[in-house]
């Protein structure tokens, strides 16, 4: 159980982050069941597809978005290139 100190205005962002985290967790469990090499952290999931190539799915919740929503970035690359792409925002945008 996580504990957050926030005001009512920030609550929607925290709830959306928790939803995104649960989706990442579920996808990670499914990947492991079917034998895909995968790793995850709070809001991202990465798959090793072949010879060091990584594909990742990164969730982002924008606190400035008044309607609320989760943006999903698809990130691809090798090693450090993948890390830079992930930190820089990725290659694609999914909603």
Secondary structure as UniProt FT lines:
FT   HELIX           8..33
FT   TURN            34..35
FT   STRAND          38..41
FT   TURN            42..43
FT   STRAND          44..50
FT   TURN            51..52
FT   STRAND          53..61
FT   TURN            63..64
FT   TURN            66..67
FT   STRAND          70..78
FT   HELIX           79..88
FT   STRAND          92..94
//
